[in-house]
């Protein structure tokens, strides 16, 4: 039996493929997401973030010491960056990368 983890997710509308948990009119349900799928998707996201930040060590006279991003898990177990401050915080997974 595959291991799962229960996560509150939003169901997409009929005309949408995926809807995030921050959509105001979304139906939120508890869904068991396979841990292997979450691990793989988080790993891909983290590798992508590492590639983006690879060359950003200094900003002006300052050294970049830490980066914090927020992600959400969709109903299919996908992991998505949260790109707006309007939705930040509610139910998000926060990843902090430090040097």
Buried (B, 14 or more C-beta within 10 A) or exposed (E): EEEBEEBEBBBBEEEEEEBBBBBEEBEBEEBEBEEEBBEEBBEEBBEEBEEEBEEEEEEEEEEEEEBEBBBBBBBEBBBBEBEEEEBEEEBBBEBEBEE
